[in-house]
């Protein structure tokens, strides 16, 4: 997690199975030209069927172009931003663009952070 005083945005991904955090990463997709390709590599390594959460605050879309194809494998769709200092949030599943619990939302500058929520059963189904 970046320090609160950090001014540049981070894109953070979570991979989850049965409600437990598997891995997380941050990418400065505003300040570093290579961050989009690093984000794409991270997403491409995620196993199919894993639930993924992404949150962006500020302007994290300058160098996102290299990651758009990888984001699409999660079910994310453009636009990924509403403009300068906007926020964006996403919940999806790797390899399932029709994931019924998929959420994606964005808010423009000065309209607060984007918030999405999802309640789901994370317990494995009993097999009889």
Secondary structure by P-SEA (a helix, b strand, c coil): cccccccbbbbbbbbbcccccccccccccccccaaaaaaaaaaaaccccbbbbbbbcccccccccccaaaaaaacccccccccccbbbbbcccccccccccccccccccccccbbbbbbbbccccccc
